[in-house]
Amino acid sequence: MRSTRAPGALEPLPDDGLPDEVQPLVQALNSLLGRLGHALAQQKAFVADAAHELRTPLAALHLQLQLLERAASDDARRDAMQDLRAGVRRATHLVQQLLTLARQDPGETRTLADLGLLDVLREVVARHAPMAAARGIELGLDVTTDTGRHARVHGDAQALQTLFGNLVDNALKYTPRGGRVDVRLVSAWPAVVEVEDNGPGIAADERERVFDRFYRRIDDAAGPSNIEGSGLGLAIVRNIADVHHAQVTLHDAREGHGLRVRVGFDGAPTHIPPAL
C-alpha cells in the first residue's frame, strides 16, 4: 500500500531503492524542498516579529489619539498633537524599515551592475547633510582623488545607498551636538568604506547582537536606549552586505571615543590596527 503525502509537505522525498537515473532528480527536488522550507520558516518568523513590533507603536498611537480627543485646552491639544505626529513618524519609519528588510533577502537573485562607489557615498552624504546641520553635527566625506576614481563594486546602487544611509543615520542619531561623522573611502581595491563618529560607541560584547532584528542597544545607566529607531537598521545593513559579498565589522573610533563601522568588499580585511 502506497503512503500518501500531504500537498504542502516539505520533507525530503525518500530515495531508497530508486534507479540510478532517477536519483539526481530526487536529490534536486529535495534540495529545492529544503530551500523552500527554509524560506517559509524565515518568512513566518519575520511576520511574527513584525506583528509583535508593530503592536507597541499602534497601541501608542491609539492612546495619543485618545489624549488628543480629551484635551481640555489649546495648550494640551497642541502637546497631544505633537506627540501624535511623533508617534506617526515612528510607526511610519518602522513600516518602511520592515518593507526594506523584507526586500533584502540574501537568497534572492538580483541584477547587479558595475558602479562607482564614490557616487553612492556622495548621494548618501548629500541626503543626510540637512539632518546633520539641524543637529549641529559636522558630516564629511573623506576620499582622495585617486581612490575615488578607482573604487568600483559590482552591486545594486539603491541597495548600497540604503546600506550606507542606515550607517550614517545611526551615527547621526548617537553623535552629540557639536560632534562629527566621517564617511571615509579607505581604499579602492579591494573597496573599503568606513563610517566613523565620536558618539558613545558600542561595547565590544554588544557589537554582534546589534545586527539582530529588533535589537535595541542598552545603556547601563538609563536602561533601553531612548534614541528613536526601529531596531532594524543594522539588520538591513548586514543583509545588503551579504548580497554584495561584503563584510561589516564594528571597531573603536580612531581616537578611541566613538564607533567606526567598516564595510569591506571582495574579501577586504576587516580587522586592522586603529591607527591605519
C-alpha positions in Angstrom: 0.0 0.0 0.0 1.4 3.3 -1.1 1.9 6.0 1.6 0.1 9.3 1.0 1.9 12.7 1.1 0.2 15.9 2.0 0.2 18.6 -0.7 2.1 21.0 1.5 4.6 18.6 2.8 8.2 19.8 2.6 10.0 16.7 4.0 12.7 15.2 1.7 11.5 12.6 -0.7 12.7 9.0 0.0 15.3 7.8 -2.4 15.9 4.3 -1.2 15.7 1.7 -3.9 15.3 4.2 -6.7 17.0 3.6 -10.1 20.3 5.4 -10.5 19.0 7.5 -13.3 16.2 8.9 -11.1 18.5 9.7 -8.1 19.7 13.1 -9.5 16.1 14.2 -10.0 15.1 13.3 -6.5 18.2 14.9 -5.0 17.5 18.1 -6.9 13.8 18.1 -5.7 15.0 17.5 -2.1 17.4 20.4 -2.4 14.6 22.6 -3.7 12.2 21.5 -0.9 14.9 22.3 1.7 15.4 25.8 0.4 11.7 26.4 0.2 11.2 25.1 3.8 14.0 27.4 5.0 12.5 30.4 3.1 9.0 29.7 4.5 10.4 29.4 8.1 12.2 32.7 7.7 9.1 34.4 6.4 7.0 33.0 9.2 9.5 34.3 11.8 9.7 37.7 10.1 5.9 38.1 10.1 5.7 37.1 13.8 8.5 39.5 14.7 6.9 42.3 12.6 3.5 41.8 14.2 5.0 41.9 17.7 7.0 45.1 17.0 4.0 46.9 15.3 1.7 46.2 18.3 3.5 48.7 20.6 3.5 51.8 18.3 0.0 51.1 17.2 -1.2 51.0 20.8 0.7 54.2 21.5 -1.0 55.9 18.5 -4.4 54.8 19.9 -3.5 56.3 23.3 -2.2 59.5 21.8 -5.4 59.9 19.8 -7.5 59.5 22.9 -5.4 62.1 24.7 -6.0 64.5 21.8 -9.7 63.9 21.9 -9.8 64.6 25.7 -7.6 67.7 25.6 -9.3 70.5 27.6 -7.2 73.4 26.4 -5.4 74.7 23.4 -2.0 74.0 25.0 -3.0 70.4 25.9 -4.4 69.9 22.4 -1.1 71.2 20.9 1.0 69.0 23.0 -1.1 65.9 22.2 -1.0 66.7 18.5 2.8 67.0 18.7 3.0 63.6 20.4 0.7 62.1 17.8 2.8 63.4 15.0 5.9 61.9 16.6 4.1 58.6 17.0 3.0 58.5 13.4 6.6 59.3 12.3 8.0 56.4 14.4 5.4 54.0 13.1 6.0 55.1 9.5 9.7 54.6 9.9 9.2 51.1 11.4 7.0 50.1 8.5 9.5 51.5 5.9 12.3 49.5 7.6 10.2 46.4 7.6 9.5 46.7 3.9 13.2 47.3 3.2 14.2 44.3 5.2 11.6 42.1 3.5 13.0 43.1 0.1 16.7 42.4 1.1 16.6 38.6 1.0 20.2 37.4 0.6 19.0 34.4 -1.3 17.1 36.4 -3.9 18.5 36.8 -7.4 19.4 40.4 -8.1 20.6 42.3 -11.1 24.0 43.8 -10.1 26.0 46.3 -12.2 29.4 47.8 -12.2 29.2 51.1 -10.4 31.4 53.8 -8.8 31.3 53.7 -5.1 32.1 57.4 -4.7 28.9 58.3 -6.5 26.9 56.2 -4.0 28.7 57.8 -1.0 28.2 61.4 -2.3 24.5 60.8 -2.7 24.3 59.4 0.9 26.2 62.3 2.4 24.2 64.9 0.4 20.9 63.3 1.5 21.9 63.4 5.2 23.6 66.8 5.2 20.4 68.7 6.2 19.8 66.3 9.2 23.4 66.8 10.3 23.2 70.6 10.1 19.9 70.6 12.0 21.6 68.6 14.8 24.8 70.7 14.8 26.9 67.7 13.6 29.7 68.0 11.1 29.2 65.4 8.3 32.2 64.9 6.0 33.3 62.7 3.1 36.9 61.8 3.2 38.4 60.4 -0.1 41.4 61.0 -2.2 41.0 61.8 -5.9 42.8 58.6 -7.0 40.9 56.3 -4.6 37.5 57.9 -5.6 38.3 57.4 -9.3 39.1 53.7 -9.0 36.7 52.5 -6.2 34.2 50.4 -8.1 32.0 47.5 -7.0 29.6 45.1 -8.6 26.3 45.9 -6.9 22.9 47.5 -6.7 23.2 51.3 -6.3 19.9 51.7 -4.5 20.6 48.9 -2.0 24.1 50.3 -1.3 22.6 53.7 -0.7 20.3 52.1 1.8 23.3 50.3 3.5 25.5 53.4 3.9 22.4 55.6 4.6 21.5 53.5 7.5 25.0 53.6 8.9 25.1 57.4 8.6 21.7 57.7 10.0 22.7 55.6 13.1 25.9 57.7 13.5 23.9 61.0 13.4 21.4 59.7 16.0 24.0 58.8 18.5 26.5 61.6 18.0 26.0 64.6 20.3 25.6 68.1 19.1 28.9 69.6 18.1 30.2 66.1 17.1 31.5 64.8 13.9 30.6 61.9 11.5 33.1 60.9 8.7 32.3 58.8 5.7 35.7 57.6 4.6 36.6 55.7 1.3 39.7 53.9 2.7 40.8 52.0 -0.4 39.7 51.3 -4.0 40.8 47.6 -4.4 39.6 45.9 -2.5 36.9 48.6 -1.8 36.7 49.6 1.8 34.4 52.2 3.3 34.3 53.4 7.0 31.6 55.4 8.8 33.1 56.9 12.0 31.5 59.0 14.7 32.6 60.4 18.1 29.4 59.3 19.9 29.2 56.9 22.8 30.3 53.8 20.7 29.1 50.3 21.3 30.6 47.9 23.9 32.6 45.1 22.4 30.3 42.4 23.9 27.3 44.0 22.3 28.6 44.5 18.8 27.4 41.3 17.2 24.0 41.5 18.8 23.2 44.9 17.3 22.8 43.2 13.9 19.9 41.1 15.2 16.4 42.2 14.1 14.6 44.5 16.5 17.6 44.6 18.9 17.8 47.9 20.8 21.0 49.0 22.5 21.1 49.0 26.3 22.5 51.9 28.3 23.7 50.6 31.6 22.7 53.8 33.4 19.4 54.5 31.6 18.0 51.1 30.5 16.8 50.7 26.9 18.1 53.4 24.7 15.8 56.4 24.3 17.1 57.1 20.8 14.3 56.8 18.2 14.8 53.8 16.0 13.2 50.5 14.8 16.0 48.1 15.7 16.2 47.1 12.1 18.8 49.5 10.6 21.8 47.3 11.1 19.9 44.1 10.3 19.2 45.7 6.9 22.9 46.7 6.6 24.0 43.1 7.2 21.5 41.7 4.7 22.6 44.1 1.9 26.2 43.4 2.7 25.6 39.6 2.4 24.0 40.1 -1.0 27.2 42.1 -2.1 29.6 39.6 -0.5 30.8 42.3 1.8 31.8 42.1 5.5 30.6 44.6 8.1 32.5 44.9 11.3 32.4 47.3 14.2 35.5 48.9 15.8 36.5 51.6 18.2 36.9 55.0 16.6 40.4 56.0 15.7 40.7 58.4 18.6 39.3 55.8 20.9 35.9 57.5 21.6 33.1 56.6 19.3 32.3 53.9 16.7 33.9 53.0 13.4 31.9 50.8 11.1 34.0 49.1 8.4 32.5 47.7 5.2 34.9 45.7 3.1 34.0 44.3 -0.3 35.5 41.3 -2.2 37.4 39.9 0.8 38.9 43.1 2.1 40.4 42.6 5.6 38.1 43.6 8.4 40.5 43.7 11.3 43.0 46.4 11.1 45.1 48.4 13.6 43.2 51.5 14.8 45.9 53.9 13.5 45.7 52.8 9.9 
